[in-house]
Amino acid sequence: MGVTGKSSSGVLPPALSLAERGSTSRMVANTLRTAIVDGTLAPGTPLRQDAIARHFSVSAIPVREALRQLESEGWAKVEMNKGATVAPLSADEAREIYEIRAALESLAIGIAIPAHTPASLRHAAALCKAAAAETDPSLYVARNEAFHLSLYEPAARPQLFEMINALHGRGERYLRLKFGLPSYKGESDREHAALLRAVRQGDIAQAQALVTEHLLGTGELLYAFLRQAGMESAPAR
């Protein structure tokens, strides 16, 4: 998706209600976020407000709101007198995301294990199998996230779950890099299987240790990969 092409239709009227404007800005933000995650919009790509408005056939107001939202989430970088660009990949950010995930997901899995049922375990097992079989990067990211979250859902901690879910979103761009490291995909799948076994056995200590090791290891691997690739810019804030 380009953000500099010409619009094929008119723009929305300027007098949008708050609800309409919010819905439009979410649509723009979601579409741009997807394009950033899948690499259509590469790091450093300008996000020109007028071009985006033309592309989506909307006014400037929801586009400004969408860019502010992307900036707050770390997807975009906005500089005074320079405008917005796609945030760079950052070795430091990748590692930090997985460090925080390790702490939160260890907590969540410990709370969730006693609440798992045969049905929830079957669901988690099916998602684990689907992630292991997936070879498409886009689908793998979704299946990987679904498996992890299925392990924590029985905890019934909505705020904790929301924070974990947000971190999964922030890490999507980095998780796709594992497909540049084929040996890691197999290792990750084996770690998922071991984690699932610990959950099935009700072994809280083992499950917490495994999920922590799995996530910290991923963070360190991505950190090293990005450093070697020369992607060492400061994390977007």
N, C-alpha and C positions, 0 to 999 in steps of 0.2 A: 504494500500500500504506500503510495507516495503522498506526501503532504505539501507538495509544491505544484500539483497539477491544477488545471482549471476546473471550476465547478460546472456541472451540467444543469443546474437548476438554481432557483432563487434562494434567498436567505429567509429564515424565520423572521416574523415581525419583531421589532425591538421590545415591545411591551409584553414580554413573557411573564406569566405568573411565577412565583417562587417555586412552586411544584414543577411546572413545566421546565423552568430553567435548570432546576436540580436534576431532573430526569435527563435532559439533553447533555448537561456537563458530565454526568455519569457515563452516558453512552460514549461520548468522545473520549473520556479518560480510559474506559474499558477497552475501546478499540485501539487506542495508542499503546496502552500497556501490553496488549496481546502482540502488537507488531514489534515492540521492544523485546519482549520475551523470546519470540521466535526468530529474532535476528533480522526481520524485514527493515526495521529502523536500527541501524548500527550505533554503537557508542560514538558520541560526538556529533551525530546528525542534528542539524538545526531543526527546531520545532517552531516554525514561523506562524505566529498567531493568525495573520491574514490568510495565509495559504491553507491552514487547517480549517478555518471558517469557510473558505470557498469549497474545500474538498467535501465537507460534511453538509454544506448548504445551511449553515447556521450563523447566528450573529456572533459578535466578538465576545459578548459577556460569558456565555457558557464555556467558550474556549479558554478564556482567562481562568475561570474556575477549575476547569479540567487540568490545566497546566499547574495551577497551585496544588491541586490534589496530588498529581504525579510527583511534584517536587517534595511534598511532605512525606511521600512514601519512598522516596529515594530513586525514583525512575528517571527524573528529569533534574537538570541543573539550570538554575535561572540566575543570570548575572546582570547587574545594572548596566543599561545602555548596550547590552549585547544580546539580550533575549534568552530564550530557552534552548537547550540542547539535550539530547539523550545522555543520561549520566554514564560515565565510564565504568567499565568493569574494574573491580578493585580487589586485589588479593587480600587486603586487610578486612574489607567488608565481608568477603566470602567466609573467611575464618571466623569472624565475630558472629555472623549469623548462625553458624553451626555450633559455636560455643554456647550461645544463648539457647538454641534449640536443645542441646544436650541437657542443660539444666532443667528446662521446662518439661521436656518429654520424659525425663527420668522421673520427675515428680508425678506427671500424669499417669504413666504406666503403673506406678506403684499404687496409686489410688484406684485405677481401673481394674486391675487383675481380680480382686475379690468379687467384683460386680459382673464379670464376664459370664455369659451363659453358653450352652452348647450352640445355640443359634448364632450368637455374636462371634464365637470362635470359628464356626463354619464360614461365616462371611469373611472374616479376616484371612482364613486359609485360601479362599477363592481369590481374594485380592492379591495375596502374596504370589500365588501361582500365575495370575494374569500379568503381574509386574515382571516376573522372571521370564515369561515368554515374549514380552514386548520388545520389538526391535526399532520401532519408530520413536524418535526422541520426544516428539510432542505428546504422544500417547503415553510414553513411559513416565514422563513427569507427572501426568495426571494419575496414573496407576500407582506410582510410588507414593504420592501424597495420600491417595485413598487408603492404601494399606496401612501407612503409619497412623492416620487419623482413626482408622477402625480399631486400633489397639487402645486408643485413649477415650473414645466416645462413652464407654460405660462408666467412666469416672464421674460423669454428670457435673462437670465444672465448667460452665459456659464461658466465664471470663478467661480461664486458663486455656480453654480450647480455642477461643478467639485469638489470643496472642500467638499460639502455636500455628494456627491457620495463616495468620498474617506473615509470620516468618517463612512459612512454606512459599508464600507468594513472592516475598523478597528474594528467596533463594532460587527461583525458577531458572533465571538466566544462567546461574552457576551450575545447577544440577545438569543442565544440558551438556556441559563440557565433559561429563563422564563418558559420553559417546566418542570423544576423542581419545579415550583411554580404555580400549576394549577389555583389557584384563580386569579393570576395576569393576565393570558391570557384573561379571561372574562372581567376583568376591562379594560385592554388595548383595547379590541374590542369595548367596550362602549365609551371609550375616542375617538377612531377613528371615531365612528359614530357621536359623538357630534362635532368633528372637521369638518367633512364633512358638517354637517348642517350649521355651521357658514360660511364656504366657499360658500355654495350654496346661503346663505342669503346675501352675500357680506359684512359681518360684520368683517372688518379687525381687529379691536381691540379685539373682542372676539376670533377670530381665532388665533391671536398672543398669547393671554393669554393661550388658550387651548393647543397649540402646545408646548409652554414653560413649562407649568405645566406637560404635558404628558412626555416630555423628561427629565426634571429634576427629576421627580418622578421615572422614570425608572432607571436613574443613581444612585439615592440614594438607591433604592431597591437592585440593583445589588451590590453596594458597601457594604451594610449591609450583603447580602448573602455571598459574597466572604470573608468578614472579619470573619463571623461566621464559614465559612468552612476552615479557616486558610490559605486563599490564599491572603496574604498581602504583597507580595514581591513588590519591587519598579518597576514602569512601565518600560517596555522595550523602549529604545530610538534608 
